[in-house]
Amino acid sequence: ATQIAMFHTFFNVLFTLLFCPFINIFVKLAKLIIPDKKEDIQESYIDDRFLTTPAVAVMQVSKEVARMGRLAIETLNESIDAFIAHDMGKTPEIHEKIKLIDKINEKIVAYLVKISTHLGTNKDEEFLAILHNSVNDLYRSVEIADNMTKYTRHLVEDPLKFSDKVFEEINLFRNKLNEQFEYIQKILLDKEYDLLSQVDSLEDEIDKLRSKMIVSVHDELVFEV
């Protein structure tokens, strides 16, 4: 029995040493034979196991909201860049990102509901309200990105023309949304609650800019919102 065990160990060590120089080749071969499956959602920060410790659960969902926000703003910027460049080629990729963000958003909303049953202090409830509002504010960027792909299609297929004024207003609108996200991210991750008033102020500015942009576009008979 001892000899069999020793031979087995020697055999394994010997062949391991023999195959070591070829590890990279085997890895490449394995990837060719069994290609990686593309996941439609990245690993999440949230997990039901954290619910037993509400403080940890809140911290994790804050990170998840920030992650969703980064994806939303990235998608918004890509959709506006595509619109300005009259590029419909980016539309499928943008729609895939929107689907991903939809799934993340659904998970976050469901998780926030679960957290609400475990919270014990008014401070926690107040921060939960901030998270809900942040999710709504950030998801609006996704809706705008989706609309921008439709506008791009109209722009290319009709074809339609814009004045420089419209593009300037769209870029200003985009910049304000990006600025708002930066503030929201600091509130969620760094607990800089003094920025809440600035987020509210930007919210008003964004609403006014959106209305102004719609009027400008209608005046030029480009598209309807």
Secondary structure, DSSP 8 states (H G I E B T S, - for coil): -HHHHHHHHHHHHHHHHHHGGGHHHHHHHHHHHS-----SS---S--GGGGGSHHHHHHHHHHHHHHHHHHHHHHHHHHHHHHHTT--TTHHHHHHHHHHHHHHHHHHHHHHHHHHTT--SHHHHHHHHHHHHHHHHHHHHHHHHHHHHHHHHHHHHTT----HHHHHHHHHHHHHHHHHHHHHHHHHHH--GGGHHHHHHHHHHHHHHHHHHHHHHHHTT----
